[in-house]
Amino acid sequence: MKPTTRGFLFLAFVLAVLPLALPNAYYYDLAIRIAINASIAVGLNLLIGYTGQISLGHAGFFGIGAYASAILTSRYGWPSAVALILGAVATAVLAFAVARPILKLKGHYLAMATLGLGIILSMLIINETDFTGGPDGMPVDAFSLFGWQIAGEHTWYAVVAVMLLLVTRAALNLIDAPAGRALQAIHGSEIAARVAGIDTTSFKVRVFVLSAVVASVMGSVTAHYVGFLTPGAAGFFHSIELVTMVVLGGMASVFGSILGAVVLTLLPQLLSAFEGWETVVFGLILMLTMIFLPRGIVPTLRLKFAGRAA
């Protein structure tokens, strides 16, 4: 059995038995937020970790999905599933439109361009007060499908756990496919990949759109789960948080992305005991982790264990 298959089965086992260890709604809420963040991080890792293209604007795509669902369902009474799909389609169209000019840039120029895109989307959400509620935010109706309304922490946990498994399985399949090897070739050397006959622009655009759509769908899910949206969901700091999950867990590691989401979602809760100093301790832990585990948690530990085994 391949290591990735064992990892996927272990993830499915953990998600299946985890409810047995969750004592109340607070812990269910943490588990749901972890699954949502992990799904976005897995999609973002395909772009950053496997293809080597930095994006500091993915919270903007998250915001498009979230506000599309919120506005269409709460203000116009559209079905939740239709609103989610339209949000994903709108995100895909925008991501496709901006991908070609943006992805021609390299390194910090690419990072700045994606940062600018995220800021523009965030400012649109803040300024279009008639639709989005502006800085005050807006309420969001519950998600309903054919008359069945998703409510309660147990149901939401089951929904996001299945979505995380689907995103993880899809990412693993993509990485094992020729398209995944093309993405890794682009990360290694874009010139060499082009010489080998890989259409680098097409692959970069497709993975950019794919990761943006994952963020958009999870934004819609978050909007319905939380029941209230504020512009911070599409803000710069949320983008940085998503990128940090990928880097901390391990770039070019699907399971590293999930672990990064677990750590960064739980850590602020665990550090609440350091009253007034939790941000300092949080930054110190991140700094020490990256010093001693420079490739990210999962890849670095994997290399160390492989070295000992050899």
C-alpha positions as semicolon CSV with decimal commas, in nm:
position;residue;x (nm);y (nm);z (nm)
1;M;0,000;0,000;0,000
2;K;0,134;0,344;-0,095
3;P;0,224;0,585;0,189
4;T;-0,029;0,839;0,062
5;T;-0,304;0,576;0,068
6;R;-0,210;0,483;0,426
7;G;-0,212;0,850;0,517
8;F;-0,554;0,901;0,361
9;L;-0,699;0,598;0,542
10;F;-0,550;0,726;0,870
11;L;-0,708;1,066;0,810
12;A;-1,046;0,903;0,740
13;F;-1,012;0,695;1,059
14;V;-0,927;1,002;1,269
15;L;-1,221;1,199;1,127
16;A;-1,454;0,903;1,191
17;V;-1,357;0,846;1,556
18;L;-1,290;1,208;1,654
19;P;-1,654;1,279;1,755
20;L;-1,613;1,016;2,029
21;A;-1,352;1,243;2,193
22;L;-1,537;1,575;2,150
23;P;-1,716;1,650;2,477
24;N;-1,920;1,957;2,383
25;A;-2,017;2,208;2,113
26;Y;-1,702;2,419;2,168
27;Y;-1,473;2,133;2,062
28;Y;-1,700;2,051;1,770
29;D;-1,668;2,414;1,659
30;L;-1,288;2,387;1,669
31;A;-1,296;2,062;1,470
32;I;-1,525;2,216;1,207
33;R;-1,303;2,524;1,168
34;I;-0,995;2,300;1,140
35;A;-1,157;2,095;0,862
36;I;-1,253;2,412;0,673
37;N;-0,904;2,564;0,705
38;A;-0,740;2,232;0,616
39;S;-0,944;2,201;0,295
40;I;-0,837;2,549;0,184
41;A;-0,474;2,480;0,281
42;V;-0,468;2,157;0,077
43;G;-0,589;2,346;-0,230
44;L;-0,345;2,633;-0,169
45;N;-0,056;2,388;-0,129
46;L;-0,115;2,264;-0,484
47;L;-0,041;2,618;-0,600
48;I;0,235;2,720;-0,357
49;G;0,399;2,394;-0,252
50;Y;0,376;2,184;-0,567
51;T;0,384;2,453;-0,839
52;G;0,593;2,715;-0,664
53;Q;0,351;3,004;-0,728
54;I;0,296;3,232;-0,427
55;S;-0,050;3,373;-0,356
56;L;-0,121;3,627;-0,081
57;G;-0,476;3,693;-0,196
58;H;-0,666;3,370;-0,145
59;A;-0,878;3,517;0,133
60;G;-1,031;3,732;-0,142
61;F;-1,156;3,419;-0,321
62;F;-1,278;3,287;0,015
63;G;-1,467;3,614;0,053
64;I;-1,626;3,591;-0,294
65;G;-1,773;3,251;-0,212
66;A;-1,883;3,359;0,136
67;Y;-2,049;3,684;0,028
68;A;-2,203;3,532;-0,286
69;S;-2,381;3,277;-0,068
70;A;-2,472;3,537;0,192
71;I;-2,612;3,794;-0,053
72;L;-2,796;3,553;-0,284
73;T;-2,959;3,352;-0,005
74;S;-3,024;3,621;0,257
75;R;-3,114;3,918;0,035
76;Y;-3,266;3,748;-0,272
77;G;-3,387;3,415;-0,133
78;W;-3,192;3,196;-0,377
79;P;-3,140;2,827;-0,290
80;S;-2,820;2,774;-0,090
81;A;-2,673;2,516;-0,329
82;V;-2,730;2,742;-0,632
83;A;-2,567;3,035;-0,450
84;L;-2,267;2,818;-0,358
85;I;-2,225;2,702;-0,718
86;L;-2,262;3,054;-0,859
87;G;-2,004;3,181;-0,610
88;A;-1,763;2,909;-0,723
89;V;-1,829;2,988;-1,092
90;A;-1,776;3,362;-1,035
91;T;-1,452;3,285;-0,852
92;A;-1,334;3,055;-1,131
93;V;-1,406;3,320;-1,396
94;L;-1,224;3,593;-1,202
95;A;-0,930;3,365;-1,119
96;F;-0,903;3,258;-1,484
97;A;-0,918;3,620;-1,602
98;V;-0,639;3,741;-1,373
99;A;-0,424;3,426;-1,370
100;R;-0,246;3,472;-1,703
101;P;-0,114;3,826;-1,643
102;I;-0,042;3,765;-1,274
103;L;0,132;3,429;-1,314
104;K;0,377;3,577;-1,566
105;L;0,538;3,745;-1,264
106;K;0,797;3,573;-1,045
107;G;0,893;3,568;-0,679
108;H;0,807;3,875;-0,474
109;Y;0,651;4,048;-0,779
110;L;0,394;3,766;-0,797
111;A;0,339;3,789;-0,421
112;M;0,275;4,165;-0,446
113;A;0,035;4,122;-0,738
114;T;-0,174;3,859;-0,557
115;L;-0,164;4,074;-0,245
116;G;-0,303;4,364;-0,448
117;L;-0,580;4,143;-0,586
118;G;-0,678;4,036;-0,235
119;I;-0,682;4,398;-0,113
120;I;-0,904;4,506;-0,405
121;L;-1,156;4,230;-0,330
122;S;-1,150;4,314;0,040
123;M;-1,209;4,687;-0,028
124;L;-1,499;4,607;-0,262
125;I;-1,664;4,407;0,015
126;I;-1,612;4,689;0,266
127;N;-1,735;4,967;0,035
128;E;-2,040;4,795;-0,119
129;T;-2,241;4,846;0,197
130;D;-2,580;4,810;0,023
131;F;-2,500;4,447;-0,060
132;T;-2,243;4,335;0,197
133;G;-2,331;4,544;0,502
134;G;-1,985;4,702;0,486
135;P;-1,770;4,695;0,801
136;D;-2,073;4,597;1,011
137;G;-2,109;4,267;0,827
138;M;-2,430;4,083;0,743
139;P;-2,627;3,781;0,866
140;V;-2,642;3,464;0,657
141;D;-2,932;3,221;0,631
142;A;-2,885;2,855;0,720
143;F;-2,785;2,616;0,441
144;S;-3,082;2,418;0,314
145;L;-3,100;2,152;0,043
146;F;-3,438;2,028;-0,086
147;G;-3,602;2,142;0,235
148;W;-3,339;1,981;0,458
149;Q;-3,157;2,238;0,670
150;I;-2,805;2,175;0,789
151;A;-2,805;2,260;1,157
152;G;-2,626;2,145;1,470
153;E;-2,261;2,077;1,530
154;H;-2,285;1,702;1,457
155;T;-2,430;1,756;1,109
156;W;-2,188;2,035;1,024
157;Y;-1,896;1,823;1,141
158;A;-2,005;1,536;0,915
159;V;-2,039;1,774;0,617
160;V;-1,698;1,941;0,651
161;A;-1,525;1,609;0,732
162;V;-1,656;1,457;0,408
163;M;-1,552;1,770;0,216
164;L;-1,201;1,752;0,364
165;L;-1,173;1,387;0,259
166;L;-1,292;1,471;-0,094
167;V;-1,044;1,760;-0,130
168;T;-0,759;1,548;0,010
169;R;-0,836;1,251;-0,217
170;A;-0,863;1,479;-0,520
171;A;-0,530;1,646;-0,437
172;L;-0,354;1,310;-0,390
173;N;-0,494;1,182;-0,720
174;L;-0,381;1,499;-0,898
175;I;-0,029;1,475;-0,757
176;D;0,004;1,111;-0,868
177;A;-0,123;1,193;-1,218
178;P;0,091;1,329;-1,505
179;A;-0,057;1,673;-1,437
180;G;0,081;1,660;-1,083
181;R;0,426;1,568;-1,207
182;A;0,403;1,859;-1,452
183;L;0,325;2,094;-1,163
184;Q;0,628;1,969;-0,970
185;A;0,845;2,005;-1,280
186;I;0,734;2,369;-1,307
187;H;0,831;2,420;-0,943
188;G;1,173;2,264;-1,005
189;S;1,257;2,465;-1,317
190;E;0,998;2,633;-1,533
191;I;1,242;2,666;-1,823
192;A;1,330;2,297;-1,811
193;A;0,962;2,207;-1,791
194;R;0,892;2,417;-2,097
195;V;1,180;2,255;-2,285
196;A;1,032;1,915;-2,194
197;G;0,711;2,014;-2,374
198;I;0,498;2,113;-2,073
199;D;0,255;2,399;-2,134
200;T;0,359;2,578;-1,815
201;T;0,116;2,870;-1,850
202;S;-0,184;2,641;-1,892
203;F;-0,091;2,428;-1,589
204;K;-0,027;2,730;-1,369
205;V;-0,360;2,888;-1,466
206;R;-0,552;2,566;-1,403
207;V;-0,403;2,505;-1,058
208;F;-0,457;2,872;-0,967
209;V;-0,827;2,845;-1,063
210;L;-0,861;2,510;-0,882
211;S;-0,717;2,641;-0,555
212;A;-0,932;2,957;-0,580
213;V;-1,250;2,752;-0,631
214;V;-1,171;2,536;-0,326
215;A;-1,129;2,854;-0,118
216;S;-1,457;2,992;-0,257
217;V;-1,658;2,678;-0,179
218;M;-1,522;2,664;0,175
219;G;-1,603;3,036;0,208
220;S;-1,968;2,957;0,124
221;V;-1,968;2,672;0,375
222;T;-1,818;2,897;0,643
223;A;-2,075;3,171;0,580
224;H;-2,367;2,932;0,633
225;Y;-2,201;2,761;0,929
226;V;-2,110;3,080;1,118
227;G;-2,432;3,262;1,024
228;F;-2,269;3,605;1,013
229;L;-2,003;3,756;0,787
230;T;-1,760;4,042;0,835
231;P;-1,502;4,178;0,586
232;G;-1,220;4,027;0,794
233;A;-1,299;3,692;0,630
234;A;-1,160;3,831;0,304
235;G;-0,885;4,038;0,464
236;F;-0,507;4,038;0,426
237;F;-0,444;3,870;0,760
238;H;-0,662;3,575;0,667
239;S;-0,455;3,530;0,349
240;I;-0,134;3,534;0,554
241;E;-0,286;3,282;0,795
242;L;-0,367;3,043;0,508
243;V;-0,017;3,070;0,359
244;T;0,137;3,015;0,705
245;M;-0,062;2,692;0,742
246;V;0,092;2,564;0,418
247;V;0,447;2,670;0,505
248;L;0,432;2,553;0,867
249;G;0,286;2,211;0,789
250;G;0,514;2,157;0,491
251;M;0,510;2,275;0,132
252;A;0,450;2,001;-0,127
253;S;0,287;1,789;0,143
254;V;-0,089;1,737;0,142
255;F;-0,092;1,600;0,496
256;G;0,146;1,876;0,604
257;S;-0,118;2,130;0,497
258;I;-0,373;1,956;0,718
259;L;-0,135;1,948;1,013
260;G;-0,053;2,316;0,961
261;A;-0,425;2,398;0,973
262;V;-0,461;2,194;1,293
263;V;-0,171;2,373;1,463
264;L;-0,264;2,727;1,358
265;T;-0,631;2,681;1,447
266;L;-0,565;2,527;1,787
267;L;-0,260;2,727;1,896
268;P;-0,439;3,059;1,967
269;Q;-0,690;2,867;2,182
270;L;-0,416;2,687;2,375
271;L;-0,224;3,011;2,432
272;S;-0,520;3,197;2,583
273;A;-0,370;3,123;2,927
274;F;-0,083;3,366;2,849
275;E;-0,299;3,671;2,910
276;G;-0,166;3,963;2,705
277;W;0,133;3,763;2,584
278;E;-0,036;3,503;2,365
279;T;0,061;3,684;2,042
280;V;0,427;3,700;2,149
281;V;0,432;3,331;2,243
282;F;0,251;3,245;1,921
283;G;0,511;3,425;1,710
284;L;0,796;3,269;1,910
285;I;0,660;2,918;1,853
286;L;0,624;2,980;1,480
287;M;0,977;3,122;1,461
288;L;1,135;2,830;1,649
289;T;0,938;2,580;1,443
290;M;1,065;2,724;1,117
291;I;1,424;2,741;1,250
292;F;1,437;2,377;1,359
293;L;1,190;2,241;1,100
294;P;1,278;2,457;0,798
295;R;1,094;2,246;0,538
296;G;0,777;2,246;0,746
297;I;0,674;1,996;1,014
298;V;0,583;1,693;0,804
299;P;0,862;1,699;0,537
300;T;1,134;1,769;0,797
301;L;1,020;1,490;1,029
302;R;0,985;1,254;0,733
303;L;1,345;1,325;0,628
304;K;1,474;1,274;0,983
305;F;1,296;0,940;1,024
306;A;1,410;0,829;0,677
307;G;1,769;0,917;0,772
308;R;1,750;0,713;1,091
309;A;1,600;0,418;0,908
310;A;1,884;0,428;0,656
